[in-house]
Amino acid sequence: WRGMVGSVLMQRMQEENDFAHIPEAFFFTTSNVGGVAPDFGQAAKTLLDANDVAELAKMDIIVTCQGGDYTKSVFQPLRDSGWNGYWIDAASSLRMKDDAIIVLDPVNRNVIDKGLK
C-alpha cells in the first residue's frame, strides 16, 4: 500500500468504509516483516511475510499491488500448494491467462459475476 496503486486503493477503501465489510484483513510485506500493520480496525497487528506461501495459503482472497515480479515468484507456488482462493492483482503478469478476468466494474460486471461462479 506504500506505492501509488496500493496507496490509492487503501485510501478509497477507507473513504468508502470497505474495511467495515471485511471481518479479518491481514497485511503482508516484502520489506518490513513484523512491523506494525495499518490500523483499520482489523485483527492483524503486525505485518506478515509476503513470501511465506504457507501463510498466504491461509487467505481466501489476496489483493496485491506489489508488481509483476512478485506475482511471478509467488502465484504459482501458492497454487501448487493447493491454494484455490482469489488472487486480485494490479500487475499485468497474469492478464493473458485463460482463467484471468480483467475487472472493469461496472463495465464488465456480467463477466466478473460469471467468473466468480
N, C-alpha and C positions, 0 to 999 in steps of 0.2 A: 504493500500500500504506500510505500515511500516514493515510488516512481510516479510519473504523470498519470498513466492509466489507472493504477491502483489507488492513488490518492483521490482522483475524481470519482471513481467507483465508491470508495468509502464515504466521501462527502455526500454523494447523492443518496446512499443508503441511510445515512444519518438524517438527512433532510426529509426523507420520505418515511422515516421511522421503521425501516425494514427490519432492523435488529429485534424489534418487539415481536416479530413473527418467527424468529429463529430461536428455538429453545436452548440450543447449545451451539455456539460458534467457537471454533478453535483457530488460532492464528499460528502459522508456520513461517519460518525464516531460513534463509540460506546463510545468513551472516551474523545473527545475534541470538543463537540458541540459548535459552534460559533467561533471556531478557524479559522485561515487563511487556506483557501483551496490551494492546489498546483496550480501554475500558468502555465497552458498550453495554454493560450490564449482563455480560455473559459469564459462563463458568470458567473459562480459561484465564489464568492469571499470568502465566509465563509463555514465552514463545517456544514453539516446538520445532524440531529439526525437519526442514522441508525435504531432506534427502533420506529420511527414515521411512522406507517403504512399509514396514510393519505398522508404524504409527499412522501413516497416511491411509493404509488399508482399513483402518477403523472408521473412516469417514464415509458417509453415504454420498456426499456431494463435495467436490473440491472445486473452488473457484481460484484460478491462478492468473496473475498478471506478471509473472516472473520472466516470461520470454521463451522463445523457441528452443534455445539450448537446454533450458531446464526441462521443458516438456519432452524433448528428445531423450534426455537422460533418465527421466523418472516415469513417464507414462507407461511404456511397455513393460518394464519390470513390475510396475504396480498391477497391470493387467495379468501378467504372468503369475503373480502371487495369488490370483483368484479373485481379485477385486472386481466387482461388477457395478460400481457406482457411476455417478455422473461427473464428468470432467468438463468444466466450463473454463474456457481459455481464450485470452485475447491474442495469443500468438498464432502465427499462420502455419505452423508446422503440421497440424492435423487437418487442415481445411479440405484437402483433396481426398481424404479417406472416404470410402463408400458409406460408412455409418456416421459421418460427421454431419451436423446440422449447423448452418450459419444462422445465428439468432438476430433477426431484424424486427423484433416485435414492435409494433403490431403489423408490419408489412407482410410477414410470412407466418403469422400466428398458426394457420392451419398446418403448415409443415412442422412447426415446433410441437404442436399437440399430437400429431401423428407419430412423430419420433419418440415421444415420451410414453407411448402405449406399448 
